[in-house]
Amino acid sequence: MTHILIVDDSPTELYVLQGILERNGIKVSSAKSGEEGIVRAKELMPDLILMDVVMPGLNGFQATRHLTKDPATAAIPVVMVTTKDQETDKIWGMRQGAKEYLVKPVKEADLMRVIRSLIG
């Protein structure tokens, strides 16, 4: 079973994303901060990480950079899922190591297309 870690400080966004993933037969874990996301990623070794950008403490760009540079977690694809919709944000997210960049509110079809393209 596919396992995805959602890193987002918004209970509403967690609920929405978790609902989409579970409807599609995906096991979901979550973290509420960039710091917690890094710890959980190392513990769980999920198949993919959905990463918010705007969070207190370590933001999603910083957490993504940390995860993609760490040999223990570098193979886990990170998808940014954020309200930051500027082209410069997208470019920066990809430069931090993200494989894809989706803008909230994300459509279920788009999310699942991206997930399938990255992990089959």
Backbone as JSON, one array per atom type, in Angstrom:
{
  "sequence": "MTHILIVDDSPTELYVLQGILERNGIKVSSAKSGEEGIVRAKELMPDLILMDVVMPGLNGFQATRHLTKDPATAAIPVVMVTTKDQETDKIWGMRQGAKEYLVKPVKEADLMRVIRSLIG",
  "N": [[0.84, -1.19, 0.0], [0.54, 2.18, -0.84], [2.16, 4.83, 0.87], [1.83, 8.0, 2.17], [3.21, 10.99, 3.46], [1.88, 13.83, 4.87], [2.76, 17.14, 5.29], [1.72, 19.76, 6.96], [0.49, 22.65, 8.55], [-2.14, 23.35, 8.8], [-5.2, 22.31, 10.03], [-7.51, 22.04, 8.46], [-6.57, 21.82, 5.8], [-5.05, 19.47, 6.08], [-7.12, 17.67, 6.61], [-8.61, 17.78, 4.19], [-6.69, 16.95, 2.23], [-5.98, 14.44, 3.29], [-8.44, 13.12, 3.09], [-8.78, 12.97, 0.28], [-6.57, 11.33, -0.41], [-7.04, 8.96, 1.1], [-9.46, 8.13, -0.01], [-8.51, 7.22, -2.37], [-7.19, 4.93, -1.73], [-4.8, 5.19, -0.28], [-2.39, 5.06, 2.3], [-2.07, 7.3, 5.01], [0.02, 9.55, 6.78], [0.79, 12.22, 9.07], [2.28, 15.47, 9.69], [2.77, 18.42, 11.57], [4.54, 20.5, 11.25], [7.58, 21.78, 9.72], [9.86, 20.82, 11.02], [8.84, 18.59, 12.45], [8.0, 17.14, 10.26], [10.41, 16.37, 9.04], [11.49, 14.65, 11.0], [9.43, 12.68, 11.11], [9.5, 11.76, 8.46], [11.98, 10.43, 8.4], [11.49, 8.44, 10.3], [9.26, 7.02, 9.24], [9.71, 6.62, 6.5], [8.15, 7.27, 4.06], [6.41, 6.78, 0.86], [6.11, 9.08, -0.54], [6.1, 12.66, -0.05], [3.9, 15.24, 0.83], [4.23, 18.61, 0.92], [3.6, 21.53, 2.65], [4.21, 25.09, 2.37], [4.11, 27.54, 3.9], [4.63, 27.65, 7.14], [4.97, 27.74, 10.73], [8.2, 28.19, 12.3], [10.48, 25.99, 10.85], [10.15, 26.42, 7.48], [8.37, 25.11, 4.55], [10.05, 25.17, 2.28], [12.6, 25.13, 3.46], [12.48, 22.71, 4.9], [12.1, 20.89, 2.81], [14.51, 21.2, 1.39], [16.27, 20.23, 3.35], [15.4, 17.52, 3.56], [15.83, 16.55, 0.93], [18.54, 16.76, 0.66], [19.6, 15.09, 2.54], [21.04, 11.95, 2.73], [19.57, 9.8, 3.77], [16.89, 10.36, 3.29], [16.73, 11.33, 0.74], [15.77, 9.97, -1.5], [13.04, 10.04, -1.36], [10.3, 11.35, -2.98], [9.33, 14.79, -2.97], [6.49, 16.78, -2.96], [5.47, 20.01, -3.35], [2.74, 21.58, -1.86], [0.86, 24.24, -1.82], [-0.3, 27.6, -0.99], [1.17, 29.54, -2.11], [1.5, 31.05, -5.04], [3.11, 32.22, -6.97], [5.31, 32.39, -9.8], [8.02, 32.61, -9.16], [8.05, 31.46, -6.61], [7.46, 28.81, -7.23], [9.68, 28.13, -8.82], [11.71, 28.43, -6.91], [10.92, 26.46, -5.05], [11.29, 24.12, -6.57], [14.02, 24.3, -6.93], [14.84, 23.71, -4.39], [14.58, 21.06, -4.29], [12.12, 19.86, -4.66], [9.88, 17.72, -6.47], [7.54, 18.25, -7.78], [5.08, 20.91, -7.97], [2.27, 22.09, -6.58], [-0.6, 24.22, -6.48], [-2.71, 25.34, -3.9], [-6.31, 25.79, -3.78], [-5.99, 22.35, -4.26], [-6.84, 20.22, -6.94], [-8.42, 17.04, -6.92], [-7.97, 15.28, -9.1], [-5.64, 16.37, -10.27], [-3.8, 16.13, -8.17], [-3.71, 13.33, -7.81], [-2.77, 12.56, -10.33], [-0.17, 13.63, -10.32], [0.94, 12.24, -8.13], [0.8, 9.57, -9.08], [2.49, 9.82, -11.26], [4.93, 10.09, -10.06], [5.3, 7.93, -8.29], [4.14, 5.76, -9.42]],
  "CA": [[0.0, 0.0, 0.0], [1.27, 3.45, -0.91], [2.15, 5.59, 2.12], [2.2, 9.4, 1.94], [3.3, 11.87, 4.61], [1.45, 15.21, 4.63], [3.34, 18.09, 6.24], [0.91, 20.98, 6.83], [0.06, 23.1, 9.87], [-3.57, 23.66, 8.77], [-6.06, 21.13, 10.21], [-8.44, 21.96, 7.34], [-5.84, 21.28, 4.65], [-4.75, 18.08, 6.39], [-8.37, 16.92, 6.46], [-8.94, 17.71, 2.76], [-5.7, 16.1, 1.55], [-6.11, 13.08, 3.81], [-9.66, 12.57, 2.5], [-8.49, 12.63, -1.13], [-5.64, 10.2, -0.47], [-7.68, 7.75, 1.62], [-10.44, 7.7, -1.02], [-7.75, 6.57, -3.44], [-6.53, 3.75, -1.19], [-3.44, 5.51, 0.16], [-2.17, 5.21, 3.74], [-1.65, 8.68, 5.27], [0.55, 10.03, 8.06], [0.88, 13.68, 8.98], [3.15, 16.24, 10.58], [2.23, 19.79, 11.62], [5.61, 21.5, 11.08], [8.72, 21.31, 8.96], [10.72, 20.03, 11.91], [8.18, 17.3, 12.69], [7.99, 16.44, 8.98], [11.73, 15.75, 8.84], [11.57, 13.52, 11.94], [8.48, 11.64, 10.67], [9.99, 11.18, 7.2], [13.05, 9.49, 8.73], [10.87, 7.32, 11.02], [8.27, 6.28, 8.45], [10.17, 6.4, 5.13], [6.97, 7.17, 3.19], [6.67, 6.71, -0.58], [6.06, 10.45, -1.07], [5.77, 13.68, 0.95], [3.21, 16.45, 0.39], [4.82, 19.62, 1.79], [3.13, 22.92, 2.64], [5.35, 26.01, 2.46], [3.97, 28.52, 4.98], [4.46, 27.02, 8.46], [5.86, 28.35, 11.74], [9.48, 27.49, 12.45], [11.08, 25.59, 9.59], [9.11, 26.44, 6.44], [8.41, 23.98, 3.63], [11.24, 25.24, 1.44], [13.75, 24.7, 4.27], [12.31, 21.29, 5.21], [12.33, 20.16, 1.56], [15.96, 21.22, 1.15], [16.88, 19.32, 4.33], [15.06, 16.14, 3.2], [16.41, 16.13, -0.35], [20.01, 16.75, 0.78], [19.96, 14.03, 3.49], [21.06, 10.67, 2.02], [18.56, 8.88, 4.32], [15.55, 10.69, 2.79], [16.85, 11.96, -0.58], [15.03, 9.22, -2.53], [11.6, 10.25, -1.19], [9.88, 12.55, -3.72], [8.59, 15.82, -2.24], [5.6, 17.61, -3.77], [5.02, 21.2, -2.64], [1.3, 21.85, -2.0], [0.9, 25.52, -1.12], [-1.06, 28.74, -1.51], [2.13, 30.45, -2.77], [1.24, 30.74, -6.45], [3.96, 32.99, -7.88], [6.28, 31.58, -10.55], [9.28, 32.61, -8.41], [7.9, 30.47, -5.53], [7.57, 27.48, -7.85], [11.08, 27.92, -9.2], [12.47, 28.25, -5.66], [10.56, 25.15, -4.51], [11.95, 23.1, -7.37], [15.46, 24.4, -6.65], [15.09, 23.1, -3.07], [14.56, 19.61, -4.48], [10.76, 19.34, -4.9], [9.69, 17.1, -7.78], [6.37, 18.9, -8.37], [4.62, 22.07, -7.2], [0.83, 22.28, -6.77], [-1.15, 25.37, -5.76], [-4.0, 25.12, -3.23], [-6.86, 24.46, -3.48], [-5.56, 21.37, -5.25], [-7.9, 19.35, -7.46], [-8.12, 15.63, -6.69], [-7.41, 14.68, -10.32], [-4.27, 16.86, -10.43], [-2.99, 15.54, -7.11], [-3.5, 11.91, -8.08], [-1.93, 12.46, -11.53], [1.2, 13.9, -9.88], [1.37, 11.12, -7.29], [1.02, 8.4, -9.94], [3.66, 10.04, -12.13], [6.16, 10.0, -9.25], [5.48, 6.64, -7.6], [3.43, 4.7, -10.14]],
  "C": [[0.88, 1.25, 0.0], [1.09, 4.22, 0.4], [2.66, 7.01, 1.85], [2.18, 10.17, 3.26], [2.88, 13.27, 4.18], [2.06, 16.1, 5.7], [2.62, 19.42, 6.02], [0.41, 21.36, 8.22], [-1.44, 23.42, 9.93], [-4.41, 22.4, 8.93], [-7.03, 20.94, 9.04], [-7.75, 21.34, 6.12], [-5.47, 19.81, 4.87], [-5.98, 17.21, 6.15], [-8.71, 16.72, 4.98], [-7.99, 16.75, 2.04], [-5.8, 14.65, 1.99], [-7.33, 12.39, 3.21], [-9.43, 12.13, 1.07], [-7.63, 11.36, -1.2], [-6.3, 8.9, 0.0], [-8.74, 7.22, 0.67], [-9.78, 6.94, -2.15], [-6.89, 5.41, -2.92], [-5.11, 3.96, -0.72], [-3.4, 5.66, 1.68], [-1.57, 6.6, 3.99], [-1.09, 8.84, 6.68], [0.66, 11.53, 7.93], [1.86, 14.24, 9.99], [2.68, 17.68, 10.47], [3.28, 20.89, 11.48], [6.73, 20.91, 10.24], [9.63, 20.43, 9.78], [10.14, 18.64, 12.13], [8.17, 16.48, 11.4], [9.3, 15.72, 8.7], [11.86, 14.51, 9.73], [10.69, 12.36, 11.47], [8.93, 10.97, 9.38], [11.07, 10.14, 7.47], [12.5, 8.25, 9.44], [10.09, 6.41, 10.08], [8.75, 5.87, 7.06], [8.98, 6.22, 4.17], [7.37, 7.11, 1.71], [6.76, 8.1, -1.19], [5.69, 11.4, 0.07], [5.06, 14.84, 0.27], [3.59, 17.54, 1.39], [4.19, 21.0, 1.58], [4.37, 23.81, 2.71], [5.25, 26.88, 3.71], [3.62, 27.8, 6.29], [5.36, 27.74, 9.44], [7.14, 27.53, 11.88], [10.07, 27.23, 11.07], [9.99, 25.59, 8.51], [9.31, 25.27, 5.46], [9.6, 23.98, 2.7], [12.45, 24.69, 2.18], [13.67, 23.2, 4.56], [12.58, 20.43, 3.96], [13.82, 20.08, 1.25], [16.66, 20.23, 2.08], [16.66, 17.85, 3.91], [15.75, 15.67, 1.93], [17.93, 16.11, -0.32], [20.5, 15.63, 1.71], [19.92, 12.68, 2.76], [19.97, 9.69, 2.51], [17.18, 9.12, 3.7], [15.56, 11.24, 1.36], [16.03, 11.26, -1.66], [13.52, 9.42, -2.44], [11.19, 11.49, -1.98], [9.06, 13.49, -2.85], [7.78, 16.63, -3.25], [5.16, 18.79, -2.91], [3.52, 21.37, -2.92], [1.05, 23.1, -1.16], [-0.01, 26.56, -1.74], [-0.14, 29.71, -2.25], [2.14, 30.15, -4.27], [2.09, 31.53, -7.45], [4.97, 32.06, -8.57], [7.62, 31.51, -9.81], [9.23, 31.61, -7.25], [8.09, 29.07, -6.08], [9.02, 27.17, -8.2], [11.93, 27.65, -7.96], [12.19, 26.88, -5.05], [11.26, 24.02, -5.25], [13.46, 23.12, -7.14], [15.81, 23.79, -5.29], [15.04, 21.58, -3.15], [13.17, 19.03, -4.69], [10.66, 18.78, -6.31], [8.52, 17.73, -8.53], [5.93, 20.02, -7.44], [3.15, 22.28, -7.55], [0.33, 23.44, -5.92], [-2.51, 25.0, -5.18], [-5.02, 26.13, -3.73], [-6.53, 23.5, -4.62], [-6.76, 20.5, -5.67], [-7.47, 17.9, -7.29], [-7.45, 15.0, -7.91], [-5.95, 15.1, -10.52], [-3.34, 16.21, -9.41], [-2.69, 14.08, -7.43], [-2.64, 11.7, -9.33], [-0.45, 12.64, -11.16], [1.74, 12.74, -9.05], [1.69, 9.9, -8.16], [2.25, 8.58, -10.82], [4.96, 9.87, -11.36], [6.38, 8.63, -8.62], [4.7, 5.51, -8.25], [2.11, 4.48, -9.53]]
}
